[in-house]
């Protein structure tokens, strides 16, 4: 064992004759432990919230989506049918999406009406998010499923037969609108279900039959705005995307679920980064206690340091003693803090003793990536703090 490390361990675990030094060292260790616990729990909470939010996105968005690069629609051809008969594709659904004006009684709302075919639930499990009513019935074409946000805005529920939901979309054409009464296609619909996912999705979508939306927009039967794909669990997305893109050409784009929700992913990652930086700053403040504890230890051990210097230890070796001491103090606090916080996160995952609602436990997720981040952050900051404190040692102090 190296001489400076041996002395550092003796200084760290042996009590000082000055009780104030012992208290300061204990406070510094507790500061590192608390900082470690706080940082790991925050990172685990954001990992849980991210996973929790992405679960909703997985319900509403497909694995892959094919859409036109220019324009709002394209024609689904026989060659596309052949192209989609791929071993990595479980199922596909044709969709047609357009912005529309919704009115019910005295209230109105602008959202997207999304026409879906009979295969839609084989691609997206939106029906699992229904909390009122039922999914679209094949035989009842003038029915829709609305989001919870739209339902609240319009004060409209499912199976309300007293008054229909009115939908308006602009008629295709160019130039100014001269007569507003003839400028829109209008249709009366009956909501049969209400779904609840995220606040944004709940206010954005109204699901309807594909044929109905095509008729509303004056589109042809094979005219759609996108094709949504569900892939086998272990499909190689990159290879499949490259193959589809090559065969479809530059007029189409193939996007993953993450690309479809790029802004949402960016927001989650930004929130995670900001939280990490804030708690790292708090850790830096807490590690000033480590600097103070080491400086006080240096002053307390001046006589011992003089003896070591007289016996042949040089200044660099004496500095290393306190660098090791600060590093070991940080490492000790890190290990204890990680043990406590990891246990807390695992118990929360298993037992869910902290609840958001009566039936929903606060989402957390244990990952080794978070363990590595905390490990690296604490040890790096602890080492820097020890270097700063040991830089106070000079010949003037030990002579």
Beta strands, then each sheet from edge to edge (+ up, - down):
strand 1: 64-68
strand 2: 74-75
strand 3: 89-104
strand 4: 107-116
strand 5: 130-133
strand 6: 143-147
strand 7: 165-170
strand 8: 184-195
strand 9: 205-209
strand 10: 223-224
strand 11: 226-231
strand 12: 252-256
sheet 1: 5+ 8- 6- 9+ 4+ 3- 11+ 1- 12+
sheet 2: 2+ 10-
sheet 3: 5+ 8- 6- 9+ 4+ 3- 7+
end
